[in-house]
Amino acid sequence: MGGPHLPRLARALLERLTAAEDRAFVIADLDAHAGRIAAGQGDRAARRWYRAQLWKALPSLSVDAARRALGRSSHLGRDVHFSLRTVRTRPLYAIGFAGTLGLGLASALLVSAVAWSLWLSPLPLPESHELVRIYERENSRALDEPNGLSWVSPPVFTDLELASLSTLTGVVAISDQAIEVSRSRGGTRAQIDAYRVTDGFFEVLGLRPLHGRLEWQEGLREVIVSAAYWERELGGDPSEIGRRRLELDGEPHRVVGVVDLSGGYPRAKDLVLPLHFTEDALTEGMRGARYLTVVGRLQEGATVARAEAEVSTFISRLGETHPQNAGWGSHVIGLQDDLTAPFRDTLRLLLAAGVVFLFLAGVNVAGLVAARGVERRPEQSLRRALGATRGRISTAATIEGLVLGSVGVAAAIVLALLLLPLLVGVLPAGLPRRSQVALGWGTVATFAALGLAVSVGIGWLGHHMSRGGRSLSPGRRSTPRGAGGRQLLVVGQISLTTLLLLSSALVVGRMAQLRGTELGFVPDEVLYAPLVLPESQYSSPEAVWSFVREALDRLEARGVLAAALTNPPLSGSNMNFGYRAEGTTEQAWAQYHIVTERAFEVLGIVIEEGRGFEPGSEAPEIIVNRALAREHFADGEALGRTIRLLEVDRVVVGVTASTRHFGPDQPPPKEFFVPFAQDPWSVSHLVVRGDAEAGRRLQDVVASIDPGLPAPAVSSYAGRVSAWFTTLRLQVGVVGALGLIGALLAGLGLYTIIAYHVRSRSREIGIRRALGAPSGDLFGQALAQATGLGLVGAVIGLVSWVWVGGWVAGLLQIESAGGWRSVAAVLAAVAVVAIGASVLPAIRSLRIDPREALRAD
Amino acid sequence: MGRGDYLGEFEQVVLLALARRPGAAYGGAIHREILDATGRDVSIPAVYVTLKRLERKGLVSASVAAIEPGARKTRNYALTELGREALERSRRLLERLWDGADLRPDAP
């Protein structure tokens, strides 16, 4: 026979709401009375009575709960006061706690801000997930091969624009060359950054006008300006729209609209002009001039994969009637993915590192708290003896964690704010959305809350890890909790540090290797300047050639070795033109260069066979590089053979060394060179060999021939090569910084272990000292423990590198995973960290007073 | 007398119920005393909350013991001298107020 069936919910609530010290008695009395009611009036009456007791008790129980909370809050004030006193009396501990947590939190905050701004946050364009980038693609090449992807040629773009594609609402082209237009203001001329875009550009991207309109009227010279330019140059006056004229390329253009281009895509430029293709730009031969950036917007419901299939099929069909498109298809990718693709792996590595460092920082701080807890055991035992409950002591430890954690969070935010501009400065200048990298309030608030939660958890965890003796009872030994687990974590940290340091060594080695790579040309003491001849004044090839010839002649007269060329090496341009070699029927592709006769001499490109171009020669000649010659002809048999290019059969008169056109890490592509005079382009480069004086002479010569032309910007070719290494420098910087932070955290972890070990065994050490143990032994013991843990961690890291190294090398696009020198350097670094971390606790062990150690228990 | 020296209504009820019981009484017994004497089925948790408050004021004392051999342990409360004085004060206060109070609706 059992008691009445009591309402479980009401009973549970009453249990929960009643103070702990009263709970058992209250529930027993309730149950007893309910039993009496059940015996007299039945179970139902008893349950009804029980529920009524709950309702009646709610007001008084609520008041009592509030009173208890207020009572705890008076403890809260005292706990905060004692925590702040800890900062004063134990500054090293407080700095260690707040500094380590701050370091881990700042790392995580920074990498999150970078990853969010550059990668994870959507582009600030309407429905940005619908925007795609369209490439042409040679079907025989893999996507990640050199030249695996190409931009789009004008004829192919025009075909796409006219086609009825079911997956795309529209496509637009952006001329991504160094377009320069000049304006005149008060008689002076200047170069201005501008885009030339095809119709529908603003609709496809979803950009709206700030003022005026975002379209050009047929036949009129109109320009749209950026908001930044409008503020800066036009005074931000809305009445200027539709009235103000700018002189561009010597022709007045009316400003008709203002658009905000600060959103990160497209990159902010001052002016937007229409892109109209001339007849020359749409000839058959120009199907190989793939230089347009093409962006499209997906139809509702269409996917990137379907769009790629449709566009690929379309371009493949073009190949049936246009030989330059035979064997070509398309690659379509989400615009955001396209912008972040080169850096995504690095960003993933950064994010993972940020999370790991936060975790390691938390673990290290918990170890610090545990060591501190050992130190406070006598104090806590006294408090227990005076009546403090375990809960009170635990609460006090948690509050201390929260207070120090708040300092750590504040330090993390300050550190992140200080380091963010430095981090942004290290990022490559051309990185998309670089200007948008910032610490948002949402990110800061999230990490602040995370940091406080972690510090509360750490305070509690560390306190429980240090709990040992319960009272002042003699004979009760304190046993450190979780010591084995902490050692395991520290070994793990050292392993991770080993991996990070090996990765750093890998990247540094790679950088050194690439710096030593033979480029095929000599960039030292070479200056280059883009030359853009406005079509309004240089509309014919003869006019272009006349200017270029005059400029080179005048430079030679002034003692400057100079040349003109297109598609220079390491310029980022990709002029892949189709050709057919003698004796072959299939079309192949190679980089197309137009050069004057001294270009090879200026750039230091060695002509290995044959000769260069003769000045004034009109014969259809061509020079090929070694890569091309090797593909089609046996060694020494290229000279005199023919290459059919742009419907012209050209005779090979020279073979040059191959250049690393796309960078030191890419194999040299096939290249051919054609005399400048036979295909003069209005957009080219002037290159001179010399110093800054040579650069000034170049500018003077251009101005002397055409004073209306803006002075070309002269840059160092060596600087351009150095800039190529920027991304690699970023990798070195990032991985190196990760390794350094990992080493710091691992060192701190080791320090906490050794310090904890010394404190836990202070009595034993004191006795040993009293019995005359040599100082060297005690010192050596601490050192041995640290180096032992360091060695185990390093060995685990090295073993892991066998598997991880290949993945990291692939992530950083490096061929091999490093050699014995790297391993030796890293082991030495880990040894330094281990020894460094153990010195302070080892010294402290020598200072333990045997009398104090024996008294304390 | 200082602030808090006056008893609240429920505090008086609880103290009086305790005073009616010889020796000490636990919360459940006090609840039954109130129920039997007044017919008012008060909340047992509220009785305990009140007893705790009275204990803080020093008007009752508490101890944990089994009232009878073999019975379960209960927390038993007993009136202190201060508690008796407080009850006396409350009675005198109420008597003085009642004296001269006229509940007839047409009283002048």
Contacts between the chains, C-beta under 8 A, distances in Angstrom:
chain1	res1	chain2	res2	distance
A	14	B	45	6.4
A	17	B	45	7.7
A	18	B	45	5.7
A	18	B	48	7.6
A	19	B	52	7.6
A	22	B	45	7.7
A	22	B	48	4.9
A	22	B	49	7.8
A	22	B	52	6.8
A	22	B	75	7.6
A	25	B	26	7.0
A	25	B	27	6.3
A	25	B	48	6.9
A	25	B	74	6.2
A	25	B	75	4.8
A	26	B	27	6.9
A	26	B	44	6.2
A	26	B	45	5.1
A	26	B	48	5.3
A	28	B	28	7.7
A	28	B	72	6.3
A	28	B	74	7.4
A	29	B	26	6.9
A	29	B	27	5.2
A	29	B	28	3.3
A	29	B	31	7.0
A	29	B	44	5.1
A	29	B	74	7.7
A	30	B	28	8.0
A	30	B	44	5.4
A	30	B	45	7.7
A	32	B	28	5.8
A	33	B	28	6.1
A	33	B	31	6.9
A	33	B	32	7.4
A	33	B	44	6.9
A	49	B	41	7.6
A	52	B	41	7.6
A	53	B	43	5.6
A	53	B	44	6.2
A	53	B	45	7.2
A	56	B	42	7.1
A	56	B	43	3.7
A	56	B	46	6.6
A	57	B	43	4.3
A	57	B	44	7.5
A	57	B	45	3.9
A	57	B	46	5.6
A	59	B	46	8.0
A	60	B	43	6.8
A	60	B	45	6.7
A	60	B	46	4.1
A	60	B	49	4.6
A	60	B	50	7.4
A	61	B	45	5.7
A	61	B	46	7.7
A	61	B	49	6.8
A	63	B	49	7.6
A	64	B	49	4.8
A	64	B	52	7.6
